Amino acid sequence: MQQLVTTDWLNENLDRVKILDASWHLPNTNRDALKEYQENHIKNAIFFDLDKNSNQNSNLPHMLSEKKDWEKTVSELGINNSDHIIVYDNSDVISSCRVWYNFLYFGHDPNLISVLDGGFKKWSDGKKPIDNNIVEFSNTNYSANENKNMVIDKDLVNKNITKKVFQLIDARGKQRFLGLQPESRAELRSGNINGSINLPFTELINLKNKTFKDKDDLTKVFTDNNISLEKDMAFTCGSGVTACILGLANSIISGKKPMIYDGSWAEYGLKE
């Protein structure tokens, strides 16, 4: 799996890949990802709307689409099954990792879906090509194949509390995990899933340039947080976005595809 590519690599391969701007911002940031994309983006990039391209029949945020809807979305973006897709973002929550996960879930070749390490910040800091031209590609006939073992639901999460088949790791910040900071959604209680382990996603990132730490450092972060690399793990967070950062980091360590609790705290934390 080629989980990450560098900004230098992308700059040398701009015309040989499909590039997605998957920026998504928390509502309280008052940022408009589409507007920012329209003003400035990596040359040839297509905007990927994470809210719009998630399951529209669910009242939970960012849930996986139905297979036919995903095929339609990706086909309308002009992406083929044989394309190498590079996903980037300009977001504090590194939303590109969620789109990387979605493509893996729907069967895209793991060697042909990668996240741009450092995202738009590192790209622009390196003075690489940025423009505001909106490129459009002809529709394709994309075909998806679901990897259903990459997602878990609330029922499996509850069963695992007693069975302990896998480690459930929560990417939210420590204050939210401990219930000391209220959730941004009023319908959610504070706290965490019984038996889950907290690993804030920020511990995996070099905050200076938003790149991932290297494999040895990632391994140390996991083990320092009492996570066994020998035991299966699944990832959760607030709404299924930052869980995928942990999933990508573990994929760098282990080579395994991530397993995500799609509903995350947006589902599990609902007040009765």
N, C-alpha and C positions, 0 to 999 in steps of 0.2 A: 504493500500500500504506500502511496506517495501522499501522506497526509498534508504535508506542508511544501510550499515552494517559496523561494526567496524573491524579493523584489527584483534583484538582478536577473534571475532566471526568467521571470515573467517579462521583463523588459526585452529580453532576447527572443522571446517566443510569442510576442503580442499577436501576431497574425496567424498563429498555429493553434490557438485555443479559443474557447468561448469564455468570456469573463462576466461574472454576475456581481453586481453591487447589491449585497444583501443587508445593507444597514437597517437596523431597527432600534428604536429608542424607547426607553421607559416613558410612560405618559407624563410623569412629573418633570421630565427634562425640557418639555416644550420645544422639542426639535422636530422638524419635518424632514424625514429621510428622503422622500421623493423630491422635495424642493431642493435639498442640498445636492442630490444627484444631478438634477437638471442644471444646476449652476456649475458644478465641477465633478468630474469623475475620471477614472482611469480610461484612457483611450480605448474605444471599442466596447466598453462595458454596457451591459443591459441591466436595467433595474429589476430586482426581484423583490416583490412586495410580500413580506413574510406573513402579515396579517391576511391579506387577500388570498394568498396561495396556500392557506391552511384550510382545515375542514370548516366550511361555512354552515354546516348543519349541526355543529356542536356549540353549546353556550360556553365552552371552555376555550381559552386562548391557545392558538398554535398547535392544535391537535392535527395529527397526520390526516392528509386528504384521503378520499376514496381513490382507489387505483385509477379508475377511468378519469377522474378529475385531475389527478397528477399528470397523466399522459396528455391530457388536453392542455394543461398549463405549460408543460415543458415543450410540447409541440409548437405552441403559439409563441414561445420564446425563440424558436428556430434552432433548437438543440437536437442533435442526433445522438443515438446510443453510442456512436463511435467517437464523439467529441471528448476532448480533455477539457473539463470545466474547472476554472479557477474562481473561487468565491472569495470576496473580500468584504470588509465593512469599515465604517467610520463611526463605530459605536463603542460605548464603554462596556457593553455586555458581550462583545465579540460575537455578534449574531450570525456571522458567517459559518460558525461551527454547527449551528442548527440546520442550515441548508446543506452543508456537507453530510450531516447525518441523514437528512431526508433523502438525498440522492442514493446513499448507500442502502437505506431501507427499501427503496424502490428498485434496487437491483442494478444501479449503474456500476460499471467496472471500477473496483476500488482503486485501481491504478490510474483512473481517468477522472477522479474528482479530488481536488486539493484546495486547501485554504491558503491564502496569501499571508505568509508570516509577517506580522507587523501591520497588516492592513493598509488602509488609505493613508494613515499618518506616516508610516515609514516610507511609503511610496512618494508622498508629496515632500517629505523632508529630504528625500534623495533627489528631488528635482527631476523626477521621471515624468513622462508625457501625460498631461492632464488636458481635457478639453470639455466642451459642453455640447458637442454634437451628439444627437440621439441616433444611434444606429438601429436599423431594423433588419431582421433576417426573415427569409421566407419560411412559412410554416413547414414543419416536418411531420413525420408519423412516428413519434417516440413510443417505444414499448416498454412498459414497466413490469417488474416481477418482484412481488413483496417478499421481504425477509422477515417473517412474522416473529421470529425468535429474537428480533432486535428491539421489541417493545413489550412492556409489561403493563398490566392494569391494576386498579385498586384492589381487586379480589386477590390477585397474586401477591401484592404488597402485604395485605393483611395476613394471608397464610404464611408468608415468610417470617412474620414477627415471631411465630412459635417454631417453625420448621428450620429457620436460619440456613436456607439453601444457598443464598447469596448475600453479600454485603450490600446494603443500600446506602449510597453516599450522596450527601446533600451539598450542592454547590453554593447555597446562599451564604451571606455574611454571618459571622458568629452571633451578632446581636439578634438578627432575625431568627436564626436557628434556635437560640435559647429562649425566644419569646420575649426578649427585652426591648425589641423595637417593633412597633405595630406594622402590620402588612399595609401596603398601599391600596389594596382592594378592601373596601369596607365590609364585604361579605365574608371575609376570611378571619378566622381566629389566629392567634399567634402560637408559635411552638414548632414542633417537629414530629416526624413519624417515629413511633416507638422502636428503639433499637438501631435507628439510622446513625451514621457517622457524618460529622461535619467536616467538609474540606472546601473552604471558600475558594472559588475559582481564581481569585486574584493571586493566590499563593503559587499558581502555576505559570504566571506571566511575568516577564521582565517589564516592570511598570514604566521604565524610561521610554521604551520604544514599542511596547505592546507585543513583543515577540514571545513565543513560548520558550520556556527554559529548556535546556538540552536534556537528553534522555536520562543521563545519570542524576541530574538535579531533580527531574520529575520523579524518578524512582525514590529518591530520598524524601521528597515531600509526601508521597503516598505512605511510605513506611514510617515516617515521623508522626503521621496522623493515625497510626495503629491500623493501617489497612494492609491486609495480607494480599500480596501479589499472586499467591498460589490459589486463592479462592475466587470463585466467580463474583462479579460485582455488577450492580445496576446503579444508575444515576438519576437523581431527582433535583429539583430546584423550585423556583417560584412558578414558572409556567412552561417549562420544557426547553428553554433557550440555553441558559448557562450550564445546565446538566450536560449539554453536548460538548462544552469546553473540557469538562472532566473526561467525557467519553473519548475525545480526540487525544487528550494527554495519555490516557491509558492505552489507546491504540498505538501511540508512539512507543510506549514501554513494551507492550505485549504483542502487537500486531493483530489484536483481536478487534472485531467490530463491536461498537458499544451497544449496551442494552439500556434503554431509557424508559423511565416511568413517564408516559406521555402526559397524563393529567397533572402530575406533580402537585405542589401545594395548592395550586388553583382549584384542584379537585379535592384533595385530601383534607385541606384546611377549611372547607366550607362549614360555616356555622350551622348546627342542626336546627 
